[in-house]
Amino acid sequence: MELSRKLVCEFLGTAALVATVVGTGILAQKVGDGNVAVSVMAVAVATGCVLTAIILSFGSISCHLNPIVTLMSAIRRDISWSAVAPFILTQIIGGIVGTLAANLMFDLPFVSISAQARTGTGQWLGEFIATFGLIGVIIGCGRSTPSALPAAIGCYICGAIWFTSSTCFANPAVTIARIFTDTLTGIRPSDVVPFILSQLAGAAAALALFGWLFDSNSKEQEKAIIERLEKELVAPR
């Protein structure tokens, strides 16, 4: 039952996230008369806000919404490896459902395979950096200021959509889901694998660096707490 509840949250959260990205992109293109800058701004703000709301809503149960976050959690032993495959499959299905829902909301074909080209070393580097930063924020803010983590993730994604050349997919489930919309936010099927490989590389680099950085800091904090407790125990009463 506990796993079922977590999977439902992963499905709903990922579906809502992708529906936000795709739906906002479609609407912004319409109301902005095709102005790309307006569309990117709209997608960035809407995605950051909705992502923050999703994490605040589902965070007490489960809110990875991203296969990379699930893999990171398993590596760091926050979840069991047996839960990884169900989580990732659910996230991918949820993302695809979110894309199809956005298509239907705006009276577009239920399924339309994207022709939007997203390729080249610049975009692959953008995905590496976007994912590196996301994992860094999750580890760093999660250790330093856990209560601010939902807002930190939302703000980072909002900013990274603007400052990365790839507009910050940073999520294999989202990347796969966006194949199924031939709109501004889509991605050609042939461009998906390099994107995901770049995301995995960025995540691995971030996990190594920030894991070392904050685990070291954690050990120092634990040592200081132990020393303080020892002093209190031996202090004269």
C-alpha positions as CSV (number, residue, x, y, z in Angstrom):
1,M,0.0,0.0,0.0
2,E,2.8,2.4,0.8
3,L,4.5,1.9,-2.6
4,S,1.1,2.3,-4.3
5,R,0.6,5.7,-2.7
6,K,4.1,6.8,-3.7
7,L,3.6,5.7,-7.3
8,V,0.3,7.5,-7.5
9,C,2.1,10.7,-6.4
10,E,4.9,10.2,-8.9
11,F,2.3,9.7,-11.7
12,L,0.2,12.7,-10.8
13,G,3.2,15.0,-10.1
14,T,5.0,14.1,-13.3
15,A,1.8,14.4,-15.4
16,A,1.1,17.8,-13.9
17,L,4.7,19.0,-14.5
18,V,4.8,18.0,-18.1
19,A,1.2,19.3,-18.8
20,T,2.4,22.6,-17.4
21,V,5.4,22.8,-19.7
22,V,3.7,21.7,-22.8
23,G,0.4,23.5,-22.2
24,T,2.1,26.8,-21.3
25,G,4.3,26.5,-24.5
26,I,1.2,26.1,-26.6
27,L,-0.8,28.9,-25.1
28,A,2.2,31.3,-25.1
29,Q,2.8,30.7,-28.8
30,K,-0.8,31.6,-29.4
31,V,-1.1,34.7,-27.3
32,G,2.4,35.9,-28.0
33,D,2.0,35.7,-31.8
34,G,4.9,33.3,-32.0
35,N,7.3,35.5,-30.0
36,V,9.9,33.0,-28.7
37,A,11.1,35.2,-25.8
38,V,7.5,35.6,-24.5
39,S,7.0,31.8,-24.8
40,V,10.2,31.0,-22.9
41,M,9.4,33.4,-20.1
42,A,5.9,32.0,-19.8
43,V,7.2,28.4,-19.7
44,A,9.9,29.3,-17.1
45,V,7.5,31.1,-14.7
46,A,4.7,28.6,-15.0
47,T,7.0,25.6,-14.6
48,G,8.8,27.0,-11.6
49,C,5.6,27.9,-9.8
50,V,3.7,24.7,-10.5
51,L,6.8,22.5,-9.7
52,T,7.0,24.3,-6.3
53,A,3.3,23.6,-5.7
54,I,3.6,20.0,-6.7
55,I,6.6,19.4,-4.3
56,L,4.9,21.1,-1.4
57,S,1.7,19.0,-2.1
58,F,3.2,15.5,-2.5
59,G,6.6,15.9,-0.8
60,S,5.4,14.2,2.4
61,I,4.7,11.0,0.4
62,S,6.9,11.0,-2.7
63,C,7.9,13.6,-5.2
64,H,10.9,12.6,-7.3
65,L,9.2,13.3,-10.6
66,N,12.5,12.5,-12.3
67,P,14.3,9.2,-12.9
68,I,17.6,10.8,-12.1
69,V,16.4,11.9,-8.7
70,T,15.1,8.3,-8.1
71,L,18.5,6.8,-9.1
72,M,20.3,9.3,-6.9
73,S,18.0,8.4,-4.0
74,A,18.8,4.7,-4.5
75,I,22.5,5.4,-4.7
76,R,22.3,7.4,-1.5
77,R,20.2,4.7,0.1
78,D,17.1,6.9,0.7
79,I,15.0,4.3,-1.2
80,S,15.4,0.6,-2.0
81,W,16.7,-0.5,-5.4
82,S,13.6,-2.6,-5.8
83,A,11.5,0.6,-6.0
84,V,13.6,2.2,-8.8
85,A,12.1,0.4,-11.8
86,P,8.4,1.1,-10.7
87,F,9.2,4.7,-9.9
88,I,10.9,5.4,-13.3
89,L,8.2,3.6,-15.3
90,T,5.5,5.5,-13.5
91,Q,7.2,8.8,-14.1
92,I,7.6,8.1,-17.8
93,I,3.9,7.1,-18.1
94,G,2.8,10.1,-16.1
95,G,4.9,12.4,-18.3
96,I,3.4,11.0,-21.5
97,V,-0.1,11.4,-20.1
98,G,0.6,15.0,-19.2
99,T,1.8,15.7,-22.8
100,L,-1.3,14.0,-24.3
101,A,-3.6,16.0,-21.9
102,A,-2.0,19.3,-22.9
103,N,-2.5,18.4,-26.6
104,L,-6.2,17.7,-26.0
105,M,-6.7,20.8,-23.9
106,F,-5.7,23.0,-26.8
107,D,-7.6,21.0,-29.5
108,L,-4.4,19.6,-31.0
109,P,-4.0,16.0,-32.2
110,F,-4.0,13.5,-29.3
111,V,-0.5,12.3,-30.4
112,S,1.8,14.2,-32.7
113,I,5.4,13.2,-32.9
114,S,7.7,16.3,-32.5
115,A,9.9,17.6,-35.3
116,Q,11.6,20.1,-33.0
117,A,15.3,19.7,-33.5
118,R,17.4,19.9,-30.3
119,T,20.9,18.7,-31.0
120,G,24.5,19.8,-31.0
121,T,27.3,20.1,-28.4
122,G,25.9,23.4,-27.1
123,Q,22.5,21.8,-26.2
124,W,24.1,18.7,-24.8
125,L,26.4,20.8,-22.6
126,G,23.3,22.8,-21.6
127,E,21.6,19.6,-20.4
128,F,24.7,18.6,-18.6
129,I,24.9,21.9,-16.8
130,A,21.1,22.0,-16.1
131,T,21.1,18.6,-14.5
132,F,24.3,19.2,-12.6
133,G,22.8,22.3,-11.1
134,L,19.5,20.6,-10.3
135,I,21.2,17.8,-8.4
136,G,23.5,20.3,-6.7
137,V,20.5,22.3,-5.5
138,I,18.7,19.2,-4.2
139,I,21.7,17.9,-2.3
140,G,22.9,21.3,-1.0
141,C,19.6,22.9,-0.1
142,G,18.4,19.6,1.2
143,R,21.3,19.5,3.7
144,S,21.5,23.2,4.4
145,T,17.9,24.4,4.4
146,P,15.5,21.5,3.9
147,S,12.3,23.6,4.5
148,A,13.3,25.8,1.5
149,L,13.9,22.9,-0.9
150,P,10.6,23.1,-2.8
151,A,11.1,26.8,-3.5
152,A,14.8,26.4,-4.3
153,I,14.0,23.7,-6.9
154,G,11.2,25.7,-8.5
155,C,13.4,28.9,-8.6
156,Y,16.3,27.0,-10.1
157,I,14.2,25.4,-12.8
158,C,12.7,28.8,-13.7
159,G,16.1,30.3,-14.0
160,A,17.7,27.4,-15.8
161,I,15.1,27.4,-18.5
162,W,16.5,30.8,-19.3
163,F,20.2,30.4,-18.9
164,T,20.8,27.0,-20.5
165,S,20.9,26.5,-24.2
166,S,18.7,23.4,-24.0
167,T,16.0,25.2,-21.9
168,C,16.6,22.8,-19.0
169,F,14.9,19.5,-19.6
170,A,17.1,17.9,-16.9
171,N,14.8,14.9,-16.6
172,P,14.6,11.7,-18.8
173,A,10.9,11.2,-18.2
174,V,10.1,14.8,-19.3
175,T,12.4,14.4,-22.3
176,I,10.7,11.2,-23.4
177,A,7.2,12.6,-22.8
178,R,7.9,15.7,-25.0
179,I,8.4,13.5,-28.0
180,F,4.6,13.3,-28.3
181,T,3.8,17.0,-29.0
182,D,4.8,18.7,-32.2
183,T,4.8,22.1,-30.6
184,L,7.4,24.6,-29.2
185,T,8.3,22.4,-26.3
186,G,8.7,19.2,-28.2
187,I,11.8,17.2,-29.1
188,R,12.6,15.0,-32.0
189,P,12.8,11.3,-31.1
190,S,16.3,11.1,-32.6
191,D,17.5,13.8,-30.2
192,V,16.3,12.1,-27.0
193,V,19.2,9.7,-26.4
194,P,22.0,12.3,-26.4
195,F,19.9,14.5,-24.1
196,I,19.4,11.7,-21.6
197,L,23.1,10.7,-21.8
198,S,24.0,14.4,-21.1
199,Q,21.6,14.4,-18.2
200,L,23.0,11.3,-16.7
201,A,26.6,12.6,-17.0
202,G,25.6,15.9,-15.3
203,A,23.9,14.0,-12.5
204,A,26.9,11.7,-12.0
205,A,29.3,14.7,-11.8
206,A,27.0,16.5,-9.4
207,L,26.5,13.5,-7.2
208,A,30.2,13.0,-6.9
209,L,31.0,16.6,-6.2
210,F,28.1,17.7,-4.0
211,G,27.9,14.3,-2.3
212,W,31.5,14.7,-1.2
213,L,31.1,18.4,-0.3
214,F,28.1,18.0,1.9
215,D,28.8,14.6,3.3
216,S,32.1,16.0,4.6
217,N,30.3,18.9,6.1
218,S,27.8,16.6,7.7
219,K,30.5,14.5,9.3
220,E,32.1,17.7,10.7
221,Q,28.7,18.7,12.1
222,E,28.1,15.3,13.7
223,K,31.6,15.4,15.2
224,A,30.9,18.8,16.7
225,I,27.6,17.6,18.2
226,I,29.2,14.5,19.7
227,E,32.0,16.6,21.2
228,R,29.5,19.0,22.7
229,L,27.5,16.1,24.2
230,E,30.6,14.6,25.7
231,K,31.5,17.9,27.3
232,E,28.0,18.2,28.8
233,L,28.2,14.6,30.2
234,V,31.5,15.2,32.0
235,A,30.8,18.7,33.1
236,P,30.4,19.1,36.9
237,R,26.8,19.3,38.1
